[in-house]
Amino acid sequence: MSGRGPSRVRALSVAGTDPTGGAGVQADLKSFAAHGAYGMAVVTALVAQNTHGVRAVHVPDVAFLRAQLDAVGDDVTVDAVKLGMLGTRDVVEEVAAWLRRTRPPVVVLDPVMVATSGDRLLDAGAEQAVRALVARADLVTPNLPELGVLLDERRAPSWAAAVDQARRLARSAGVTVLLKGGHLDDDVSPDAVVDARTVVELEAVRVSTTSTHGTGCSLSAAVAALRPRRPDWVSAARDAKEWLTGAIAAGEALQVGSGRGPVDHLHHVPTLGARAFSVEAWDAVADLRAACDALPFVRALADGTLPTDAFEAYLHQDALYLGVYARVLARASELAPDPVAQAFFARGAAGCLDVEAQLHRDRLGRSDRVHRSGASVVTRAYVDHLAAVGAHGSYAQVLAAVLPCYWLYADVGARILARAGDLAAHPFGDWVGTYGDPGFAALADEARRLTDEAAREVGAGERARMLAAFVTSCEHEVAFFDQVAVRAAHGEVDLRSAVPVTAG
């Protein structure tokens, strides 16, 4: 055996089960894996539960629990232990006895004592046993109701009162407390690492979601896995909390269950092996693509019957849009991780203000009316979306947001070109020739390739955000084709009532 230390933290979960995988030992094992630890599990209770609640609990004889604990302890060096649902006084005392015998270096206790409904989960004897067990842990992770039970007091009415309770528990039990503030009715979700001398608060924005099943299990397991590789509890808790916030935000995309769904423990792991993002995204907008083809504007553009005023009004909105789109492409170039992508999006930004803009200058030079109008509400909504993604989104999200303007235009343009006949005779042959050209299709292919490449390097949560950005852009594209141009040409909408467009 090598004299070097282990390549991974060896972490043990001692807890109940969750057959839907969101809580209990299943969540603990995922949390361990998410933080690079080798996970093991000893089962204290078999729980029939799903995202709506617990249906039944079976607690095996403690002799079997002892056999599981000894089987691990006799053979494997355990670097960290996470204790979850223990259930009965006999189980708690059996676990306490094992801790006395083995003395693992890191013990994290998640005191599962109060249900989300507020109901107490343990009888009085088991609660007292858990209070005694706190002194054998290095870190205890109560929420506000559980902290009150551990002190045999009422739940703290405020965050300040809860911090005071945590300080008293830390001093009396000689333990560090990771106090969880998720039960607070506030826009933030604070936690605090409290020991006998210090209080360090860790704030995070509350994620608005129903995917909160198993958050307590997951956080405590993550801290246990991190602590052997972190200098103190604060750094371990801070890293775990940041990870959990992302896992909660990504949870809904899993589409697991119809109640309070689980978090996505592996939201940060690259989705290698998944089908190409572009394939998933194109399938996701099949209805939007069909709707786009059916629009009166697109059909009239294709057969050449679109009124000239309507086409020029559309081109004016497109010119306003392209000014912002060019800046978002430039942002993609800034964020790009390699010279090939940087150069592609830089050329795209320049193209918006050069080759494609020439079409607008040639056409719109003939009309003064459209130049007096500002951006329509539809145009404004689209550029606001792009500007927001460009300002706050990741490289992958920016690519997903700008891709539809390449891809949908190339798709529509190619099909119109195929049935347009002589472009010189087509009233809108210059537009059809620009977007139906194989050269523009090649640009769309490259944008799609770069987006797929970016998607391979992100986790499921980020991929879900990419898909949302792509779908939203496609929705704006359809609305853009269907906006005021046709109705204005028939006197139904006054283009001059619109507003100026900026970079947002």
QUIKA-V162722 format. One record per pair of residues at least 12 apart in sequence whose C-alpha atoms are under 10 Angstrom apart, sorted by the first residue. I is the first residue (numbers start at 1). J is the second residue. Records with the same first field share a line. If there is no record, write none. Layout:
I = J, J
//
This chain:
6 = 77, 79
7 = 36, 37, 38
8 = 33, 35, 36, 37, 38, 39, 79, 225, 228, 229
9 = 32, 33, 35, 36, 37, 38, 39, 77, 78, 79, 80, 224, 225, 226, 227, 228, 229
10 = 32, 36, 37, 38, 39, 40, 76, 77, 78, 79, 80, 81, 225, 228
11 = 28, 29, 32, 33, 37, 38, 39, 40, 41, 77, 78, 79, 80, 81, 82, 106, 107, 221, 222, 224, 225, 226, 228
12 = 25, 28, 29, 32, 37, 38, 39, 40, 41, 42, 69, 72, 78, 79, 80, 81, 82, 83, 107, 221, 224, 225
13 = 25, 26, 27, 28, 29, 32, 39, 40, 41, 42, 43, 44, 80, 81, 82, 83, 84, 108, 217, 221, 224
14 = 28, 40, 41, 42, 43, 44, 45, 65, 68, 69, 81, 82, 83, 84, 85, 86, 95, 109
15 = 28, 41, 42, 43, 44, 45, 46, 82, 83, 84, 85, 86, 87, 110, 112, 217
16 = 41, 42, 43, 44, 45, 46, 47, 48, 57, 58, 59, 83, 84, 85, 86, 87
17 = 41, 42, 43, 44, 45, 46, 47, 48, 49, 57, 84, 85
18 = 45, 46, 47, 48, 49, 50, 51, 54, 214
19 = 46, 47, 48, 49, 50
20 = 48, 49, 50, 51, 256, 257, 261, 262
21 = 49, 50, 51, 213, 214, 256, 261, 262, 263
22 = 49, 50, 51, 211, 212, 213, 214, 215, 217, 218, 256, 257, 260, 261, 262, 263, 264, 265
23 = 49, 50, 51, 84, 212, 213, 214, 215, 216, 217, 218, 262, 263
24 = 41, 43, 44, 45, 46, 47, 83, 84, 85, 214, 216, 217, 218, 221
25 = 39, 40, 41, 42, 43, 44, 82, 83, 84, 85, 217, 218, 221
26 = 41, 214, 217, 218
27 = 213, 214, 215, 216, 217, 218, 219, 221, 222, 262, 263, 264, 265
28 = 40, 41, 82, 83, 84, 214, 216, 217, 218, 219, 220, 221, 222, 224, 225, 265
29 = 41, 218, 221, 222, 225, 265
30 = 218, 221, 222, 264, 265, 266
31 = 217, 218, 219, 220, 221, 222, 223, 224, 225, 240, 243, 244, 264, 265, 266
32 = 218, 221, 222, 223, 224, 225, 226, 265
33 = 222, 225, 265, 266
34 = 222, 225, 243, 265, 266, 267, 268, 269
35 = 221, 222, 223, 224, 225, 226, 239, 240, 243, 265, 266
36 = 222, 225, 226
37 = 79, 80, 222, 224, 225, 226
38 = 78, 79, 225
39 = 78, 80, 81, 221, 225
40 = 72, 76, 78, 81
41 = 68, 69, 72, 81, 82
42 = 65, 66, 67, 68, 69, 71, 72, 83
43 = 59, 60, 64, 65, 68, 69, 84, 85, 86
44 = 58, 59, 60, 61, 62, 64, 65, 66, 68, 83, 84, 85, 86, 87, 88, 91, 92, 95
45 = 57, 58, 59, 60, 61, 65, 85, 86, 87, 88, 91
46 = 58, 59, 60
47 = 59
50 = 213, 256, 257, 258, 259, 260, 261, 262
51 = 211, 212, 213, 214, 256, 257, 258, 259, 260, 261, 262
52 = 213, 257, 258, 259, 260, 261
53 = 115, 116, 213, 259, 260
57 = 87
58 = 87
59 = 86, 87, 88, 91
60 = 91
61 = 90, 91
62 = 88, 90, 91, 92, 93, 94, 95
63 = 91, 94
65 = 91, 94, 95
66 = 91, 94, 95, 97, 98
69 = 94, 95, 98, 99, 102
70 = 98, 101, 102
73 = 98, 99, 101, 102, 104
74 = 102
77 = 102, 104
78 = 102, 103, 104, 105, 106
79 = 104, 105, 106, 107, 224, 225, 227, 228
80 = 104, 105, 106, 107, 108, 221, 223, 224, 225, 226, 227, 228
81 = 99, 104, 105, 106, 107, 108, 109, 137, 138, 221, 224, 225
82 = 106, 107, 108, 109, 110, 137, 139, 140, 217, 220, 221, 222, 223, 224, 225
83 = 95, 107, 108, 109, 110, 111, 112, 137, 140, 217, 220, 221, 224
84 = 108, 109, 110, 111, 112, 113, 216, 217, 220, 221
85 = 109, 110, 111, 112, 113, 121, 122, 217
86 = 110, 111, 112, 113, 122, 126, 130
87 = 112, 113, 121, 122, 123, 126, 127, 130
88 = 121, 122, 123, 124, 125, 126, 127, 129, 130
89 = 122, 123, 124, 125, 126, 127, 128, 129, 130
90 = 125, 126, 129
91 = 126, 129, 130
92 = 126, 127, 128, 129, 130, 131, 132, 133
93 = 126, 129, 130, 132, 133
95 = 133
96 = 129, 130, 132, 133, 134, 135, 136, 137
97 = 133
99 = 133, 136, 137
100 = 136
103 = 136
104 = 137
105 = 137, 138, 228
106 = 137, 138, 139, 224, 225, 227, 228
107 = 134, 136, 137, 138, 139, 140, 224, 227
108 = 134, 136, 137, 138, 139, 140, 141, 176, 177, 178, 220, 221, 222, 223, 224, 225, 227
109 = 130, 133, 134, 136, 137, 138, 139, 140, 141, 142, 177, 178, 217, 220, 221, 224
110 = 134, 137, 139, 140, 141, 142, 143, 146, 178, 216, 217, 218, 219, 220, 221
111 = 127, 130, 131, 133, 134, 140, 141, 142, 143, 146, 147, 149, 150, 216, 217
112 = 127, 130, 141, 142, 143, 146, 216, 217
113 = 126, 127, 130, 142, 143, 145, 146, 147, 149, 150
114 = 142, 143, 144, 145, 146, 147, 149
115 = 145, 146
116 = 145, 183, 213
118 = 145, 146
119 = 145
120 = 145, 146, 149
127 = 149, 150, 152
128 = 149, 150, 151, 152
130 = 149, 150
131 = 149, 150, 151, 152, 169, 173
132 = 150, 173
133 = 173
134 = 150, 169, 170, 172, 173, 174, 175, 176, 177
135 = 169, 170, 172, 173, 174, 175, 176
136 = 173, 174, 175
137 = 173, 174, 175, 176, 177
138 = 173, 174, 175, 176, 177, 224, 233
139 = 170, 174, 175, 176, 177, 178, 193, 194, 195, 220, 223, 224, 233
140 = 166, 169, 170, 175, 176, 177, 178, 179, 193, 220
141 = 176, 177, 178, 179, 180, 191, 192, 193, 216, 217, 219, 220, 223
142 = 166, 177, 178, 179, 180, 181, 216, 220
143 = 155, 162, 178, 179, 180, 181, 182, 183, 184, 191, 216
144 = 156, 157, 158, 159, 161, 162, 163, 165, 166, 179, 180, 181, 182, 183, 184
145 = 162, 180, 183
146 = 179, 180
147 = 162, 163, 165, 166, 169, 177, 179, 180
148 = 162, 165, 166, 169
150 = 165, 166, 169
151 = 165, 166, 168, 169, 172
153 = 165
157 = 184
158 = 181, 184, 185
159 = 179, 180, 181, 183, 184, 190, 191, 192
162 = 179, 180, 181, 192
163 = 177, 179, 180, 181, 191, 192, 193, 194, 199, 201
164 = 194, 199
165 = 179, 194
166 = 178, 179, 192, 193, 194, 195, 196, 199
167 = 179, 193, 194, 195, 196, 197, 198, 199
168 = 194, 195, 196
169 = 194, 195, 196
170 = 194, 195, 196, 197
171 = 194, 195, 196, 197
172 = 196
173 = 196
174 = 195, 196
175 = 194, 195, 196
176 = 193, 194, 195, 196, 197, 198, 233
177 = 191, 192, 193, 194, 195, 196, 199, 233
178 = 191, 192, 193, 194, 195, 199, 200, 201, 202, 220, 223, 233, 234, 237
179 = 191, 192, 193, 194, 201, 202
180 = 192, 193, 202, 216, 219
181 = 202, 203
182 = 206, 215, 216
185 = 206
186 = 205, 206
187 = 204, 205, 206, 207, 208
188 = 203, 204, 205, 206, 207
189 = 202, 203, 204, 205, 206, 207, 245
190 = 202, 203, 204, 205, 206, 241
191 = 203, 204, 237, 238, 241
192 = 234, 237, 238
193 = 233, 234, 235, 237, 238
194 = 233, 234
195 = 233
199 = 234
200 = 234
201 = 234, 238
202 = 234, 237, 238, 241, 242
203 = 238, 241, 242
204 = 238, 241, 242, 245
205 = 245
206 = 245, 248, 249
207 = 245, 246, 248, 249, 250
208 = 248, 249
209 = 248, 249, 250, 251, 252, 260, 261
210 = 248, 249, 251, 252, 258, 259, 260, 261, 262, 263
211 = 247, 248, 249, 250, 251, 252, 253, 254, 255, 256, 257, 259, 260, 261, 262, 263, 264
212 = 247, 248, 249, 251, 252, 259, 260, 261, 262, 263, 264
213 = 248, 251, 259, 260, 261, 262, 263
214 = 248, 260, 261, 262, 263
215 = 244, 245, 247, 248, 262, 263, 265
216 = 244
218 = 240, 241, 244, 247, 262, 263, 265
219 = 237, 240, 241, 242, 243, 244, 245
220 = 237, 240, 241
221 = 240
222 = 236, 237, 239, 240, 241, 243, 244, 265
223 = 235, 236, 237, 238, 239, 240, 241
224 = 236, 237, 240
225 = 240
226 = 239, 240
227 = 240
243 = 265, 266, 267, 268
244 = 263, 264, 265, 267
245 = 263
246 = 263, 264, 265, 266, 267, 268, 461, 462
247 = 262, 263, 264, 265, 266, 267, 268, 460, 461
248 = 261, 262, 263, 264, 265, 267, 461
249 = 263, 264, 267, 461, 462, 465
250 = 262, 263, 264, 265, 266, 267, 268, 459, 460, 461, 462, 463, 464, 465
251 = 263, 264, 265, 266, 267, 460, 461, 464
252 = 264, 461, 464
253 = 267, 460, 461, 463, 464, 465
254 = 267, 460, 461, 464
264 = 459, 460, 461
265 = 460, 461
266 = 459, 460, 461
267 = 458, 459, 460, 461, 462, 463, 464
268 = 457, 458, 459, 460, 461, 462, 463
269 = 456, 457, 458, 459, 460, 461, 462
270 = 454, 455, 456, 457, 458, 459, 460, 461, 462, 463
271 = 455, 456, 457, 458, 459, 460, 461, 462, 463
272 = 455, 456, 457, 458, 459, 460
273 = 456
274 = 455, 456, 460
275 = 452, 456
276 = 448, 449, 451, 452, 453, 455, 456
277 = 400, 448, 449, 451, 452, 453, 454, 455, 456, 463, 464, 466, 467
278 = 400, 403, 448, 449, 451, 452, 453, 455, 467, 470
279 = 448, 452
280 = 467
281 = 400, 404, 466, 467, 468, 470, 471
282 = 404, 407, 408, 467, 470, 471, 474
284 = 467, 468, 470, 471
285 = 470, 471, 472, 474, 475
288 = 471, 474, 475, 477, 478, 479
289 = 408, 411, 412, 474, 475, 477, 478
290 = 478
291 = 475, 478, 479, 482
292 = 408, 412, 474, 475, 477, 478, 479, 480, 481, 482
293 = 412, 415, 478
295 = 478, 479, 481, 482
296 = 481, 482, 486
297 = 310, 311, 314, 481, 482, 483, 485, 486, 487
298 = 412, 416, 478, 481, 482
299 = 416
300 = 486
301 = 416, 426, 427, 428, 429, 431, 432
302 = 412, 413, 415, 416, 417, 419, 420, 426, 427, 428, 429, 432
303 = 416, 419, 420, 426, 427, 428
304 = 420, 425, 426, 427, 428, 429
305 = 426, 427, 428
306 = 427, 428, 486, 489
307 = 427, 485, 486, 489, 490
308 = 363, 427, 428, 486, 489
309 = 367, 369, 370, 485, 486, 488, 489, 490
310 = 370, 484, 485, 486, 487, 488, 489, 490
311 = 363, 364, 428, 485, 486, 489
312 = 360, 363, 364, 365, 366, 367, 369, 370, 371, 485, 489
313 = 364, 367, 369, 370, 371, 373, 483, 484, 485, 486, 488, 489, 495
314 = 360, 370, 480, 481, 482, 483, 484, 485, 486, 488
315 = 357, 359, 360, 361, 363, 364, 370, 431, 485
316 = 360, 361, 363, 364, 370, 371, 372, 373, 374, 375, 485
317 = 360, 370, 371, 373, 374, 375, 376, 378, 379, 380, 480, 483, 484, 485, 495, 501
318 = 357, 360, 375, 379, 480, 481
319 = 352, 353, 356, 357, 358, 359, 360, 361, 364, 375
320 = 374, 375, 376, 379, 380, 383, 500, 501, 502
321 = 352, 375, 379, 380, 382, 383, 384, 386, 480, 501, 502, 503
322 = 349, 351, 352, 353, 356, 357, 383, 405
323 = 349, 352, 353, 357, 383, 501, 502, 503
324 = 349, 352, 382, 383, 384, 386, 387, 501, 502, 503, 504
325 = 348, 349, 352, 353, 382, 383, 386, 387, 390, 402, 405, 503
326 = 345, 346, 347, 348, 349, 350, 351, 352, 353, 402, 503
327 = 346, 348, 349, 350, 352, 353, 386, 387, 390, 503
328 = 345, 349, 383, 386, 387, 388, 389, 390, 391, 398, 399, 401, 402, 503
329 = 342, 344, 345, 346, 347, 348, 349, 350, 352, 386, 390, 398, 399, 402
330 = 342, 343, 344, 345, 346, 347, 348, 349, 350, 390
331 = 345, 346, 349, 387, 389, 390, 391, 395, 398, 399
332 = 344, 345, 346, 348, 349, 390, 394, 395, 396, 397, 398, 399, 402
333 = 345, 346, 347, 348, 349, 395, 399
334 = 346, 395
335 = 390, 394, 395, 396, 398, 399
336 = 394, 395, 396, 399, 450, 454
337 = 395, 454
340 = 450
341 = 446, 447, 450, 451
344 = 443, 446, 447, 450
345 = 399, 447
348 = 406, 443, 447
355 = 434
356 = 431, 434, 435
359 = 430, 431, 434
360 = 431
362 = 430
363 = 428, 430, 431
369 = 495, 496
370 = 495, 496
371 = 496
372 = 495, 496
373 = 494, 495, 496, 497, 498, 499, 500
374 = 495, 496, 497, 498, 499, 500, 501
375 = 495, 496, 497, 498, 499, 500, 501, 502
376 = 480, 483, 484, 485, 494, 495, 496, 497, 498, 499, 500, 501
377 = 480, 483, 484, 495, 497, 498, 499, 500, 501
378 = 476, 477, 479, 480, 481, 482, 483, 484, 498
379 = 476, 477, 479, 480, 483, 484, 498, 499, 500, 501
380 = 498, 499, 500, 501, 502, 504
381 = 476, 479, 480, 501
382 = 472, 473, 474, 475, 476, 477, 479, 480
383 = 473, 476, 501, 502, 503, 504
384 = 501, 502, 503, 504
385 = 401, 469, 472, 473, 476, 504
386 = 398, 401, 402, 469, 472, 473, 503, 504
387 = 401, 502, 503, 504
388 = 503, 504
389 = 401, 402, 469
390 = 402, 503, 504
391 = 503, 504
393 = 465, 466, 469
394 = 462, 465, 466
395 = 451, 454, 455, 466
396 = 450, 451, 452, 453, 454, 455, 456, 457, 458, 462, 463, 465, 466, 469
397 = 451, 454, 455, 462, 463, 464, 465, 466, 467, 468, 469, 470
398 = 451, 466, 469, 470
399 = 447, 448, 450, 451, 452, 454, 455, 466, 469, 470
400 = 447, 448, 450, 451, 452, 454, 455, 463, 465, 466, 467, 468, 469, 470, 471, 472, 473
401 = 451, 466, 467, 468, 469, 470, 471, 472, 473, 474
402 = 447, 451, 469, 470, 473, 474
403 = 444, 445, 446, 447, 448, 450, 451, 469, 470, 473, 474
404 = 444, 447, 448, 469, 470, 471, 472, 473, 474, 475, 476, 477
405 = 444, 470, 473, 474, 476, 477
406 = 435, 440, 441, 442, 443, 444, 445, 446, 447, 448
407 = 435, 440, 441, 442, 443, 444, 445, 447, 448, 474
408 = 435, 444, 474, 477, 478
409 = 432, 434, 435, 436, 440, 441, 444, 477
410 = 432, 434, 435, 436, 437, 438, 439, 440, 441, 442, 443, 444, 445
411 = 435, 436, 441, 444
412 = 432, 435, 436
413 = 431, 432, 433, 434, 435, 436, 437, 438, 440, 441
414 = 432, 433, 434, 435, 436, 437, 438, 440, 441
415 = 432, 435, 436
416 = 429, 432, 433, 435, 436
417 = 429, 431, 432, 433, 434, 435, 436, 437
418 = 432, 436
420 = 432, 433
451 = 466
454 = 466
455 = 467
//
